[in-house]
């Protein structure tokens, strides 16, 4: 009988990878939701 194929193993680390992929999207949406006066500030433009 042939061996069973490797199954995908669920790990909590894979969920962290998905969450980290959403960080840039959330940061972009938050930036554009700010008023123009705050967007013009250098500290806001270069904040992580």
Backbone as a printed PyTorch tensor [residue, N CA C, xyz], in Angstrom:
tensor([[[ 0.8520, -1.1700,  0.0000],
         [ 0.0000,  0.0000,  0.0000],
         [ 0.9080,  1.2480,  0.0000]],

        [[ 0.6200,  2.2160, -0.8690],
         [ 1.4650,  3.4210, -0.9090],
         [ 1.2590,  4.2660,  0.3520]],

        [[ 2.2780,  5.0210,  0.7400],
         [ 2.1400,  5.8780,  1.9300],
         [ 1.1430,  7.0060,  1.6710]],

        [[ 0.5300,  7.4780,  2.7400],
         [-0.4230,  8.5840,  2.6190],
         [ 0.3290,  9.8760,  2.3010]],

        [[-0.2880, 10.7450,  1.5190],
         [ 0.3820, 12.0210,  1.2240],
         [ 0.4750, 12.8780,  2.4820]],

        [[ 1.4820, 13.7380,  2.4950],
         [ 1.6300, 14.6500,  3.6280],
         [ 0.4100, 15.5500,  3.7160]],

        [[-0.0780, 15.7320,  4.9030],
         [-1.2330, 16.6120,  5.1100],
         [-0.7400, 17.9630,  5.6000]],

        [[-1.5010, 18.9820,  5.2800],
         [-1.1590, 20.3100,  5.7770],
         [-1.3830, 20.3490,  7.2780]],

        [[-0.4130, 20.8730,  7.9700],
         [-0.5000, 20.9480,  9.4140],
         [-0.9250, 22.3570,  9.7900]],

        [[-1.9680, 22.4510, 10.6040],
         [-2.4520, 23.7530, 11.0580],
         [-1.5780, 24.2320, 12.2020]],

        [[-1.0580, 25.4190, 12.0750],
         [-0.2680, 26.0150, 13.1530],
         [-0.7700, 27.4330, 13.3950]],

        [[-0.7270, 27.8770, 14.6420],
         [-1.1350, 29.2610, 14.9220],
         [-0.2460, 30.2830, 14.2070]],

        [[ 0.9820, 29.9080, 13.8950],
         [ 1.8790, 30.8350, 13.2040],
         [ 1.3390, 31.1950, 11.8290]],

        [[ 0.6050, 30.2900, 11.1910],
         [ 0.0580, 30.6080,  9.8800],
         [-0.9960, 31.7090,  9.9790]],

        [[-1.7200, 31.7600, 11.0830],
         [-2.6880, 32.8520, 11.2710],
         [-1.9730, 34.1840, 11.4540]],

        [[-0.8330, 34.1840, 12.1260],
         [-0.0740, 35.4250, 12.2930],
         [ 0.4030, 35.9320, 10.9410]],

        [[ 0.7620, 35.0380, 10.0600],
         [ 1.1930, 35.4540,  8.7360],
         [ 0.0810, 36.1390,  7.9690]],

        [[-1.1240, 35.6360,  8.1020],
         [-2.2720, 36.2470,  7.4420],
         [-2.5470, 37.6250,  8.0420]],

        [[-2.4790, 37.7240,  9.3520],
         [-2.7260, 39.0090, 10.0140],
         [-1.6610, 40.0310,  9.6260]],

        [[-0.4100, 39.6030,  9.5330],
         [ 0.6550, 40.5300,  9.1590],
         [ 0.5060, 41.0190,  7.7230]],

        [[-0.0970, 40.2370,  6.8870],
         [-0.3230, 40.6670,  5.5050],
         [-1.3540, 41.7900,  5.4340]],

        [[-2.2160, 41.8940,  6.4250],
         [-3.2500, 42.9230,  6.4260],
         [-2.7780, 44.2530,  7.0240]],

        [[-1.6310, 44.2640,  7.6790],
         [-1.1340, 45.4880,  8.3240],
         [-0.9240, 46.6230,  7.3250]],

        [[-0.2360, 46.4190,  6.1990],
         [-0.0700, 47.5350,  5.2560],
         [-1.3950, 48.0610,  4.7140]],

        [[-2.3320, 47.1820,  4.4770],
         [-3.6450, 47.6110,  3.9900],
         [-4.3460, 48.4810,  5.0300]],

        [[-4.3080, 48.0500,  6.2820],
         [-4.9410, 48.8290,  7.3520],
         [-4.2560, 50.1790,  7.5300]],

        [[-2.9330, 50.1990,  7.4360],
         [-2.2000, 51.4610,  7.5830],
         [-2.5410, 52.4290,  6.4570]],

        [[-2.6580, 51.9230,  5.2440],
         [-2.9980, 52.7730,  4.0990],
         [-4.4010, 53.3490,  4.2370]],

        [[-5.3410, 52.4980,  4.5930],
         [-6.7170, 52.9780,  4.7550],
         [-6.8220, 53.9980,  5.8870]],

        [[-6.0940, 53.7660,  6.9700],
         [-6.1110, 54.7090,  8.0940],
         [-5.5260, 56.0500,  7.6750]],

        [[-4.4270, 56.0140,  6.9200],
         [-3.7990, 57.2560,  6.4670],
         [-4.7570, 58.0830,  5.6140]],

        [[-5.4180, 57.4330,  4.6640],
         [-6.3120, 58.1800,  3.7810],
         [-7.6050, 58.5900,  4.4650]],

        [[-7.9080, 58.0160,  5.6140],
         [-9.0870, 58.4220,  6.3620],
         [-8.8150, 59.6620,  7.2120]],

        [[-7.5360, 60.0060,  7.3900],
         [-7.1870, 61.1910,  8.1740],
         [-7.5200, 62.4680,  7.4090]],

        [[-7.7750, 63.5500,  8.1270],
         [-7.9660, 64.8370,  7.4490],
         [-6.6710, 65.2790,  6.7540]],

        [[-6.7930, 66.1020,  5.7460],
         [-5.6350, 66.5400,  4.9640],
         [-4.6020, 67.2580,  5.8210]],

        [[-5.0570, 67.9720,  6.8380],
         [-4.1070, 68.6900,  7.6880],
         [-3.1880, 67.7210,  8.4390]],

        [[-3.7110, 66.5720,  8.8200],
         [-2.8680, 65.5800,  9.4940],
         [-2.0070, 64.8100,  8.4990]],

        [[-2.5190, 64.5820,  7.2930],
         [-1.7370, 63.8720,  6.2850],
         [-0.5030, 64.6580,  5.8950]],

        [[-0.5620, 65.9760,  5.9960],
         [ 0.5630, 66.8240,  5.5870],
         [ 1.6850, 66.8360,  6.6100]],

        [[ 1.4440, 66.3690,  7.8150],
         [ 2.4860, 66.3710,  8.8520],
         [ 3.5170, 65.2870,  8.5630]],

        [[ 4.7750, 65.6660,  8.6850],
         [ 5.8630, 64.7270,  8.4050],
         [ 5.8350, 63.5310,  9.3400]],

        [[ 5.5240, 63.7650, 10.5980],
         [ 5.5050, 62.6570, 11.5610],
         [ 4.4560, 61.6090, 11.1980]],

        [[ 3.3460, 62.0410, 10.6300],
         [ 2.3010, 61.0900, 10.2180],
         [ 2.7210, 60.3710,  8.9480]],

        [[ 3.3800, 61.0620,  8.0420],
         [ 3.7890, 60.4540,  6.7720],
         [ 4.8150, 59.3450,  6.9710]],

        [[ 5.6810, 59.4890,  7.9570],
         [ 6.7590, 58.5220,  8.1440],
         [ 6.5290, 57.6070,  9.3500]],

        [[ 5.3860, 57.6930,  9.9750],
         [ 5.0770, 56.7910, 11.0900],
         [ 4.8530, 55.3830, 10.5500]],

        [[ 5.2970, 54.4000, 11.2920],
         [ 5.0960, 53.0140, 10.8100],
         [ 3.6440, 52.6020, 10.8230]]])
